[in-house]
Amino acid sequence: MHPAAHRQGLRDRVVTDRGVLEVTDGGLVLVGTAPGVTAAEITAATDAALTLAEPLDEGPKEPKEQQ
């Protein structure tokens, strides 16, 4: 993260179809998962080491059906 952005409280995030990762000085932090996706599934599918946020926003357990 650019130092000026850090001073302003801005965060770098990576948003995928499976979850949301925050880029920190200490590495990637999994902050949320998509409905129906577990943190274990994301960790298994990612080559980079991930830290799990406390609390982790796991969203609804099952995807909502479209009407």
C-alpha positions in Angstrom: 0.0 0.0 0.0 1.2 3.5 -0.8 2.3 5.3 2.4 0.0 8.3 1.7 -3.0 6.0 1.2 -2.1 4.3 4.5 -2.0 7.6 6.4 -5.4 8.5 5.0 -6.9 5.3 6.2 -7.5 3.8 2.7 -7.2 0.1 2.2 -6.3 -2.1 -0.8 -8.7 -5.0 -1.3 -9.0 -7.8 -3.8 -12.5 -8.8 -4.5 -13.2 -12.1 -6.2 -16.2 -14.3 -6.9 -15.2 -16.4 -3.8 -14.3 -13.7 -1.2 -12.7 -10.4 -0.3 -9.0 -10.1 0.7 -7.4 -7.1 2.3 -3.8 -6.3 1.3 -1.8 -5.4 4.5 1.9 -4.9 5.3 1.8 -8.3 6.9 0.2 -10.1 3.9 -3.3 -11.0 2.7 -6.2 -11.1 5.1 -9.4 -12.9 4.2 -12.1 -10.5 5.4 -15.2 -12.1 3.8 -16.5 -15.0 1.8 -19.2 -15.2 -0.8 -22.5 -17.0 0.1 -22.0 -20.7 0.1 -18.1 -20.5 0.1 -16.1 -21.4 3.1 -12.8 -19.9 4.3 -11.3 -23.4 4.0 -12.2 -23.5 0.3 -10.6 -20.2 -0.4 -7.5 -21.1 1.5 -7.2 -24.3 -0.4 -7.6 -22.5 -3.8 -5.1 -19.8 -3.0 -1.3 -20.2 -3.3 -0.5 -17.2 -1.1 -0.6 -17.5 2.7 -3.8 -16.0 4.1 -4.7 -14.8 7.6 -8.4 -15.0 8.6 -9.9 -11.8 9.9 -11.5 -11.8 13.3 -14.4 -11.8 12.9 -14.7 -13.2 9.4 -17.7 -12.1 7.4 -19.0 -15.4 6.1 -22.2 -14.0 4.6 -25.3 -16.2 4.3 -24.7 -19.9 4.5 -26.5 -20.6 1.2 -26.8 -18.4 -1.8 -30.1 -16.5 -2.2 -32.3 -17.7 -5.0 -33.1 -15.2 -7.6 -36.8 -14.4 -8.1 
